[in-house]
């Protein structure tokens, strides 16, 4: 009976710790998806507020700075923004920004009314004050970031939101091209237990798409508050349980704008990239019902097989699939520079992506703890 009681207590304690990991993850994700971070973009100090939050988490764990006694590295980018609330009416019916329609991220501003001409079943064209305005119907709205402004305005509308044929348009939209917007990469490290100057690197991008006007923003729970949360969880773990090698933690801005932050970091020679034994870039980690995908898994076959062996031994996640090279996240510039690395993302579950539905409240975190264990066990093999 005593052994059974001890077993139950141990089981409860281990389950409690695992649940607490997820609770901590949700605390981080919730803040990064909050209105205060406003999509971690270029309006309402959203990106800056996310940066301050991450810096405080780093300091709480007593990690050391990378950049000449600083935790941040500044780089600049141009970005087209929509700073004020926008209005759009089709056939006299008001549509809702983000839910029903989005401006193409490179659109210029326009204001007024016009009659629409049908080009084909999904394209309609109008003109206001000698400026073209285009209406495009889509099955799904997917926002992004633009660095330049087009000489016309293009609006993407979800077909389910307006099943009728549009005849007339009433629109007011203002854009502002922000030149040399200052974004910041964040970097820190936890010393290892050995005298080696080699290191393991964990990375995730903390920027997202920002917002449209003052009432619509893209939370970015899966993309990529989930990855930031995982890197912060790993930071906390290695602060308490140092690895053999120094562990470096990188949080990039500018990923959604074209991998700009990681490119700036690699080109800056902040530290010797040849010292990196392996880099793990983490993005879209909020699901996992169908396992994980490993980009570069087909390139670094030995390390990929090690991941598989760990997973088979520990029975952590459903499956581990592999891909070759892909320029689809911040691992890319490191890979091009010869750094051995994986980009890992989870599969299955919610389909929200680059839209207003990528919410912290609906993010399942199905394989979050399992991926955490997989990564820490993988690092143990070096």
C-alpha positions in Angstrom: 0.0 0.0 0.0 2.8 2.4 0.9 4.5 1.7 -2.5 1.3 2.3 -4.3 0.8 5.6 -2.4 4.4 6.7 -3.3 3.8 5.7 -6.9 0.6 7.8 -7.0 2.3 10.8 -5.5 5.2 10.6 -8.0 2.7 10.2 -10.9 0.7 13.2 -9.7 3.8 15.3 -9.1 5.2 14.5 -12.6 1.8 15.2 -14.2 1.6 18.5 -12.2 5.0 19.6 -13.5 4.0 18.8 -17.1 0.7 20.7 -16.7 2.6 23.6 -15.2 4.8 23.7 -18.2 1.7 24.2 -20.4 0.3 26.7 -18.0 3.5 28.7 -18.3 3.5 28.4 -22.0 -0.1 29.7 -22.2 0.8 32.6 -20.0 3.5 33.6 -22.5 1.4 33.0 -25.5 -1.6 34.9 -24.1 0.5 38.0 -23.5 2.1 37.9 -27.0 -1.3 37.5 -28.5 -2.8 40.3 -26.5 -3.9 43.7 -27.8 -0.9 45.3 -26.1 1.3 43.5 -28.6 -1.1 44.2 -31.4 0.0 41.4 -33.7 3.7 42.1 -32.8 4.0 44.4 -35.8 4.4 48.0 -36.8 1.4 49.7 -35.2 0.7 50.7 -31.6 4.2 49.8 -30.4 3.2 46.1 -30.8 6.6 44.7 -31.7 8.3 46.9 -29.0 6.0 45.6 -26.3 6.7 42.0 -27.3 10.4 42.8 -27.2 10.2 44.2 -23.6 8.3 41.2 -22.4 10.9 38.8 -23.8 13.7 40.8 -22.4 12.1 40.7 -18.9 11.7 36.9 -19.2 15.4 36.6 -20.2 16.5 38.8 -17.2 14.3 36.8 -14.9 16.3 33.7 -15.8 19.6 35.5 -15.5 20.8 34.8 -19.1 23.8 36.7 -20.4 23.7 39.1 -23.4 25.3 38.3 -26.7 25.8 41.7 -28.3 28.6 43.7 -26.5 26.7 43.7 -23.2 23.4 44.2 -24.9 20.6 41.8 -25.5 19.4 43.5 -28.7 20.6 44.1 -32.3 18.9 46.8 -34.4 18.2 46.5 -38.1 16.0 48.6 -40.3 13.2 47.8 -42.8 10.6 49.6 -44.8 7.0 48.5 -44.2 3.6 49.6 -45.5 1.1 50.1 -42.8 -2.6 51.0 -42.5 -2.7 53.2 -39.3 -6.3 54.3 -39.2 -9.6 52.3 -39.3 -10.7 51.5 -42.8 -14.2 51.4 -44.2 -15.5 49.2 -47.0 -19.1 48.8 -48.3 -20.2 46.6 -51.2 -23.7 47.3 -52.6 -24.3 49.3 -49.4 -23.4 46.5 -47.1 -20.7 47.2 -44.5 -18.0 44.5 -44.3 -15.7 43.9 -41.3 -11.9 44.2 -41.7 -9.9 41.1 -40.9 -13.0 38.9 -40.8 -14.6 39.7 -44.2 -11.8 41.4 -46.1 -8.2 42.6 -45.9 -6.3 45.1 -48.0 -3.4 43.6 -50.0 -0.4 44.5 -47.8 1.2 46.6 -50.6 -2.0 48.6 -51.3 -2.0 52.4 -51.5 -4.7 54.5 -49.9 -8.0 55.4 -51.6 -11.2 57.1 -50.6 -14.5 57.5 -52.4 -17.3 55.6 -54.3 -17.4 53.9 -57.6 -19.2 51.4 -59.8 -17.5 48.0 -60.2 -16.8 46.3 -63.5 -16.7 42.5 -63.6 -13.5 41.2 -65.1 -14.1 37.5 -64.3 -15.8 35.4 -61.6 -13.4 36.6 -58.8 -12.0 39.9 -60.1 -13.8 43.3 -60.2 -12.4 46.7 -61.1 -13.2 50.3 -60.3 -11.7 53.7 -60.4 -11.7 56.6 -57.9 -10.0 59.9 -58.7 -8.1 58.3 -61.5 -6.7 55.6 -59.2 -7.6 51.9 -59.8 -9.2 49.8 -57.1 -9.4 46.1 -57.5 -11.7 43.6 -55.7 -10.5 40.0 -55.5 -12.6 37.2 -54.0 -10.7 34.5 -52.0 -11.6 31.3 -50.3 -9.3 32.3 -47.4 -7.9 35.6 -46.3 -4.1 35.5 -45.7 -2.3 38.7 -44.7 1.4 39.4 -45.0 3.9 42.3 -44.9 4.9 44.6 -47.8 8.0 46.8 -48.1 6.7 48.9 -51.1 3.5 50.6 -52.1 1.6 49.7 -55.3 0.1 52.5 -57.4 -3.3 51.1 -56.9 -5.5 49.6 -54.1 -6.4 45.9 -54.0 -8.9 44.5 -51.5 -9.2 40.8 -50.9 -12.7 39.6 -49.8 -13.7 36.2 -48.5 -16.3 34.8 -50.8 -18.4 33.4 -47.9 -18.6 36.9 -46.4 -20.2 38.3 -49.6 -21.8 35.7 -51.9 -23.5 38.3 -54.1 -22.1 40.0 -57.2 -20.6 43.3 -56.2 -22.0 46.3 -58.1 -20.9 49.3 -56.1 -18.0 50.2 -53.8 -17.7 52.7 -51.0 -14.2 52.7 -49.5 -11.9 54.7 -47.2 -8.4 53.4 -46.6 -5.2 55.2 -45.6 -1.8 53.7 -45.9 1.6 54.9 -44.6 4.9 53.6 -45.8 7.2 53.7 -42.8 10.8 54.0 -43.9 13.7 52.5 -41.9 11.5 51.0 -39.2 13.8 49.9 -36.4 13.3 46.3 -35.5 15.4 44.3 -32.9 16.7 40.8 -32.7 17.1 39.6 -29.2 19.9 37.2 -28.1 21.2 35.7 -24.9 23.0 32.6 -23.6 23.4 30.2 -20.7 26.9 29.0 -20.1 27.6 25.2 -20.4 29.3 22.9 -17.9 32.3 22.2 -20.1 35.2 24.4 -21.1 34.3 24.0 -24.8 33.4 27.2 -26.8 31.0 25.2 -28.9 27.3 26.0 -28.6 23.7 24.8 -29.2 21.3 27.4 -30.6 17.6 27.7 -30.2 15.7 30.3 -32.3 12.2 31.5 -33.0 10.8 34.7 -34.5 8.7 36.9 -32.3 7.3 39.3 -34.9 4.0 38.7 -36.7 1.8 40.7 -39.0 0.6 43.6 -36.8 -2.8 45.1 -37.5 -5.1 47.0 -39.8 -6.2 50.3 -38.3 -7.0 50.4 -34.5 -9.6 47.7 -34.2 -8.1 44.7 -36.1 -4.9 42.8 -35.4 -3.5 39.4 -36.1 -2.7 37.6 -32.8 -0.3 35.0 -34.2 -0.7 32.4 -31.5 0.7 29.4 -33.5 2.8 31.7 -35.7 4.8 32.2 -33.7 4.0 32.9 -30.1 4.2 29.1 -29.7 7.8 29.0 -30.8 8.8 31.9 -28.6 7.2 30.2 -25.7 9.1 27.0 -26.4 12.4 28.9 -26.6 11.7 30.7 -23.3 10.8 27.3 -21.8 14.1 25.9 -22.9 15.9 29.0 -21.6 14.3 28.4 -18.2 15.2 24.7 -18.3 18.9 25.3 -19.1 19.2 28.1 -16.6 18.3 25.5 -14.0 20.0 22.5 -15.7 23.0 23.7 -17.7 23.9 21.6 -20.7 27.3 20.4 -21.6 27.7 23.2 -24.2 26.7 26.8 -24.1 23.1 27.3 -25.1 22.3 30.4 -27.1 18.7 31.7 -27.5 17.7 33.9 -30.4 14.5 35.7 -31.0 14.2 37.3 -34.4 12.1 40.1 -35.7 11.4 40.6 -39.4 10.7 37.0 -40.2 7.2 37.7 -41.7 8.8 40.5 -43.7 11.1 38.0 -45.5 13.5 36.5 -42.9 15.1 39.9 -42.5 16.1 39.6 -38.8 17.9 36.3 -39.2 19.7 37.6 -42.4 20.9 40.6 -40.5 22.1 38.5 -37.6 24.0 36.0 -39.8 25.6 38.9 -41.8 26.6 40.8 -38.6 29.0 38.1 -37.4 27.8 38.6 -33.9 29.7 35.4 -33.0 31.6 32.7 -34.9 28.9 30.5 -36.6 31.5 27.7 -36.8 31.1 27.3 -33.1 27.5 26.1 -33.5 27.2 22.4 -33.1 23.5 22.5 -34.0 20.7 25.0 -34.4 17.0 24.3 -33.7 14.6 26.8 -35.2 11.1 26.5 -33.8 8.0 27.9 -35.5 4.3 26.9 -35.5 4.6 24.6 -32.4 1.0 24.9 -31.2 -0.5 21.7 -32.6 1.0 18.3 -33.1 -1.9 15.9 -33.6 -0.1 14.6 -36.7 3.4 14.8 -35.3 6.2 17.2 -36.5 8.0 18.1 -39.7 11.7 18.5 -39.8 13.0 20.8 -42.5 16.6 19.9 -43.4 15.9 16.4 -42.0 16.8 15.0 -45.4 20.1 16.9 -45.3 21.3 16.0 -41.8 20.3 12.4 -41.8 22.4 11.3 -38.8 20.8 13.9 -36.6 17.3 13.2 -38.0 17.7 9.5 -37.2 18.8 10.4 -33.7 15.5 12.4 -33.3 13.6 9.3 -34.5 15.4 7.0 -32.1 14.6 9.2 -29.1 11.0 9.4 -30.2 10.7 5.7 -30.6 12.3 5.0 -27.2 10.2 7.6 -25.3 7.0 7.4 -27.4 6.6 11.1 -27.4 4.8 12.2 -30.6 2.9 10.4 -33.4 5.5 10.7 -36.1 8.5 12.7 -37.3 8.6 13.5 -41.0 11.4 15.1 -42.9 11.9 17.6 -45.8 14.9 18.9 -47.6 16.0 22.6 -47.7 13.4 25.3 -47.6 13.6 29.1 -47.2 10.5 29.1 -45.1 11.8 30.3 -41.7 14.8 31.7 -39.9 17.0 28.6 -40.1 17.5 29.4 -43.8 20.3 31.9 -43.6 22.2 29.8 -41.0 21.8 26.7 -43.3 23.2 28.8 -46.2 26.1 29.8 -44.1 27.0 26.1 -43.4 25.5 25.8 -40.0 23.9 22.4 -39.3 20.3 23.1 -38.4 16.7 21.9 -38.3 13.5 23.9 -38.6 10.8 22.0 -36.7 7.1 22.7 -36.8 4.0 20.7 -35.6 1.4 19.2 -37.9 -2.4 18.7 -37.7 -5.0 20.5 -35.6 -6.1 24.1 -36.3 -5.7 25.6 -39.8 -5.6 29.2 -38.7 -2.7 30.9 -40.5 -1.9 34.6 -41.1 -5.4 35.5 -40.2 -7.4 36.9 -37.3 -8.3 33.4 -36.1 -4.8 32.3 -34.9 -5.9 32.8 -31.3 -4.3 31.8 -28.0 -7.7 30.6 -26.8 -8.0 28.0 -29.5 -4.4 26.9 -29.7 -4.4 23.2 -28.5 -0.6 22.8 -27.6 -1.2 19.1 -28.3 2.4 18.1 -28.5 4.0 21.0 -26.6 5.4 19.0 -23.7 6.4 16.1 -25.9 8.3 18.3 -28.3 10.0 20.0 -25.3 11.2 16.5 -24.0 12.3 15.5 -27.5 14.4 18.6 -28.0 16.1 18.4 -24.6 16.9 14.7 -25.1 18.2 15.5 -28.6 20.6 18.2 -27.1 21.8 15.5 -24.6 23.2 13.5 -27.5 25.8 16.2 -28.4 
